[in-house]
Structures are given as structure tokens and as C-alpha cells.
């Protein structure tokens, strides 16, 4: 069932989304510690704050570090606690476990929580049952990590798909800007490379969002959302084609007038219509998952200029590659239903 409030514009703000996740995580964790009567609920709440990140990937990474470090620290604390039961001095017992953990934390920074756990379990041990504190510490961490994982998977977890298509639209706009500047000869090659670097950054954001989407569900992304799974590859190819075309345009000795030869014109009406359609299609997917009537996509492809064997050979070749990959991306975004036309 689709709820309209999940598509509210204010939910697109990452600060708002993360605030909601964090509040839900802390509230749920507090409720779980209350019903389980956990002796040290504060550590579970602190863990939920630390582990709950803005993405599933970051949450998994943070939770793993917290859990592994706590288990190492709890296991290491057994040695000084046992030695102190045999009347060893506190600081000598503590140092025997602390030094190896300090070396481990310096070598593997992800295990730093082990040092914290060791300090808590050793320096603040309860006199009646000194082994109880490490156990409670581990339980608190498990509870905080578990709640954070649950909240990250359940609360507003579809943002990755929206981020992917939002950055895909930005990438295509940057590709169009790069072609426009090269066509009008308003920028030199180093400046064009700067525009290309910006499109590469946006493309990386698309890739990161797709990788995040892979972790949002147990089912493989290729089966539940093949369009999203193939999006980075198709965009990357289009971005590379555009860079080659801009280079060829800048190196061309003759500057053909716009519209004189559509097959070698990177700003021909057919190409611009295709780019505009892709941008609008990606932006529509940011709002909600929508289908595209196949005749529209088929019409966009039909409007692309054909190679009429005129103009410079290099330009005809690179523009032909660009049109081919442009068709591939259009078919992908139309879920390849142009074949039904």
C-alpha cells in the first residue's frame, strides 16, 4: 500500500529523514530496554545513536565495529577481573589487557570499542559479581545494534532509489551542458574536463545509491528492480560517449552551423528531445515508481537523427556511438517496452 505522506517533499531532505530515523531508533531502543528490564539501558541508547546512520551501508559498518569491539573488550576483561579476584593490583591487572588492546586498536581502528569496554568492565566492576558488567555491556550493545539495524531497514529505506534517479537526472543535465559548451566553443578542453569531473561525481553518487539499494532488501536488485540495477552502467557509457564527442567537436577544424547536419550535431532537436525525456523520466522516478507509455519512448527513439553519411567521418562515428547508447538508456528507462510498438 502506498502512503502519500511517504512521498512528501519535506521527506526528501536528508536531515529530516535522518532525524526521524534517529528518534525512532532511540525511542524503540528505550522501549525494548524497559520491557526487558536491562540493568544498563544507557549503553543501549548510546549505541543506537552511534550505529543509526543515514544509510544501510554505514549502519552495517558502524554496527559491526561496535559489536566486534565490544566482544573483544568483554573477552579481554575476563583476565584482569580474574587477576583482581586473586588480589592482583588494579592497575597491573588492567595494564596486562590494555596494552594488547591498544596495539590492536592502533592496527585495526575498528576495534577501538574494545578498549572502551575493557575500561568500563575493569575500572567500574561491581564488587558482588564482577563478571556481570561485561555480560551486560555485550547485551546492551547487541540490543542497540539490533534496534538500529531494524530501524534502518524499515524506516524510510526507499530513499536510495530516489537518490539514484535524482543524481541520474543531474548527471544527464551535466552531460548536456558539456555538449552545449563544446558545440558553442565557449569553453576550452580543460574547462570541459572540469564539467566532466562534475558529471563523474554525480555518477558516483548514482552508483553509491544503487549499492545502498542492494542492501535494502533480501531479494537481488536485478530481480526486483532491473531498471535501477542497470542504470549506473548505462549512464557511465553515455557519459564516456559525451566526453569523446566534446573532444571531437573541439578538435574539428570546421564548425558546422547548428542544424546543418543533424547526424553530426550534438544539439540537434532529436538528441535534445531524447536528453529531455531521460531527465524528466528520472525525475518522475524520484517522486514515485511510474511506468512510461511505450509509444512515448518509441517516438523519442524514432526522432533521433540517422547517419546520412555526410560530414566528417570521425564525427559521424562518435555521434553514432552516442546515439546507440542513448537508445539503450531510453529503452532501459522505458523498461524496454519500446519493443511492443
WOCORGI-V551893 format. One record per helix or strand of 3 or more residues. SS is the DSSP state (h for helix, s for strand). FROM is the first residue (numbers start at 0). TO is the last residue. Records with the same first field share a line. If there is no record, write none. Layout:
# WOCORGI-V551893
SS: FROM-TO, FROM-TO
This chain:
# WOCORGI-V551893
h: 3-6, 8-11, 13-34, 40-50, 55-84, 89-106, 108-122, 129-153, 158-183, 188-213, 220-223, 225-250, 261-263, 268-286, 293-301, 312-332, 336-339
